[in-house]
Structure formats: structure tokens, C-alpha cells
């Protein structure tokens, strides 16, 4: 009889452990689902309106693209505070080259080259010179922002619609636009396609496995033959390319870029999405899908506050509280995993 009771208790314990593991691994999805239900209860058909849902996706696609690269950087044990300033710089460069040459392709290529070189510079400082990523990217943020503000006198630049007006179609086009369905904005498609690609890179390639290894234990990674410097430089390069893509999407959407305002606080929003998505700030753990869910969670919160008429100034405060809550939950889960 006691044996049966012990067996039943062991089964129950195992089931609880499995449930906790599933919840921990998919906490971002559960949080998004819960928030979605709350939004429906509070705002009903207004929230579920197709146009409103498309606006949520559209408004978060640019930072969502940046957050994909940020995820890899944080998994590797780093961080990047310069992505917002980098977006402004590369966007301004792209428009300037386009307007000067009349070539959209050349503008894109030059911006991509500059963005990748920015990533390389940051990666080299972090990897080769071993300057902490926080300090390095804080300095880069100041450099990128100040330089473009100097060259553009704190202002911005408009896309020349006569010579390169076709550039505006990159973001201001919708697909599947028929009947009462408003269509899907191209930036949303870019975001999800890139998320799939980066997911494959992170989970199906040797480079992706090395990113996790370096973030988990850098010393052990070196001893096992992994080129840690190559991995660190690589993630900043890849993130730089994604930031350029986001810059092009924003420049196309708005038809302009501003040296002072463009990309403002994008780095904080991207980091928030990554943390809410379950990526550990200590490195070595995280998922691209979690970051997408985290970005959508922030988007829904912002949208709900707008629909409810709450002050927009409180959005950042609520986002900050959610980040702290997410970190506390991560630490709690980590402690329980160690106990098991």
C-alpha cells in the first residue's frame, strides 16, 4: 500500500516538474496569451479589429527586427546600447546616397556596408580589446549619434520622391489586400521572415551553437576549441546588418530620417522584448520565438493603454515594471532548476 502511495506521489511530482519546465520554456507565449485574453475582455471588438491588430504588428516590426540581433548578442553574453543611434546613422546615410546618386540599390548597399563595419568595430573592441560590452556600446552610441547630429545639424533629410520614390514602396505596400481585409504590411512580413532565418541560424548552425556555448561559459568554450572572438564579432556584425534592415524599413515608411529623434530608445525597447521573451541577461539561454512574443507583449500593452485613454507617459513605466518582473521570474526559475 505504501509502495502504491509513493509511486503515485512520484508520478505527481514528475508531472509537476514537467509542467514547470514547459511553463518556464514557454513563459513568453503564456504571458502573451494571457495578455491577449485580458485585452479582449477589456476592449473587446475594438482590440480585435483587424486594422488594430495590423497596426500593432506594424508599429512593432522595426524594433522587432532589431530585437532579433539583440537576442543573439545577449545570448552570447553581451549587450548593445548603440542600435538606436546606429539605425539613425545608417538610415541617414542610405537616404543621402540615394538622393545623390538616384540609385536605391546603391544607397542600400552603402548603408549595409557601413552598418556591418559598425558591428565589426564594436565586436573587435569587445572581443579583442576586452572592453565590457556595456561600456563599448555606450561609447559607440554617443559617437554614432553625435557624428550624424554634427553632419546634419541636429536635423534630418527627406527622401527625394522624384528620383528615388520607388524606395517608399519597401514599407508602404500591403499584400493580400482584398475585400474588407486591410492587407499585411510588408514590414510585418520582413520581421517574421527574418525571425525564421535567425531562428535557423541560432538552432541549426555551428555558429548558433557556438553563440550559446560562449554565453554559457566563455572559458570552457575557448578550451573546447571555439573561436570566441570570431563568435563575438560575428554576432555584432549580424546585429549591425539587421539594424540596417530596420533603418531602411523606417526610412521607407516615413520618407525621412532625423539625426536626433530617429531610433530614440529603440535599444531599450529591444532589450525589453528580449528579456520578456525569456533570454537570460547572463547569457547562454534564450529563444528567437520568445523575443517575438516579448515584442508583441509590449505592443499589446502599448495598444491597450492607447485604447483605454491612459497617459502615454506611463507606457515606459509599465514596460520597466514588466522587465523587472521578467528578470525576477527568470531568477526564480533558475533557482528551481538548480534544485532539480
Buried (B, 14 or more C-beta within 10 A) or exposed (E): EEEEEEEEEEEEEEEEEEEBBEEBEBBBBEBBEEBBEBBEEEBEEEBEBEEBBBBBBBBBBBBBBBBBBBBBBBBBBBBBBBBBBBBBBBBBBBBBBBBEBEBBEBBBEBBBBBBBEBBBBBBBBBBEEEBEBEEBBBBBBEBBBEEBBEEBEEEBBEBBEEBBEEBBEBBBBBEEEEEEEBEBBBBBBBBBEBBEEBBEBBEEEEBBBBBBBBBBBBEEBBEEEBBBBBBBBBBBBBBBBBBBBBBBBBBBBBBBBBBBEBBBEBBBBBBBBBBBBBBBBEBBBBBBBBBBBBBBBBBBBBBBBEBEEEEEEEBBEBBEEBBEEBBEBBEEBBEEEEEE
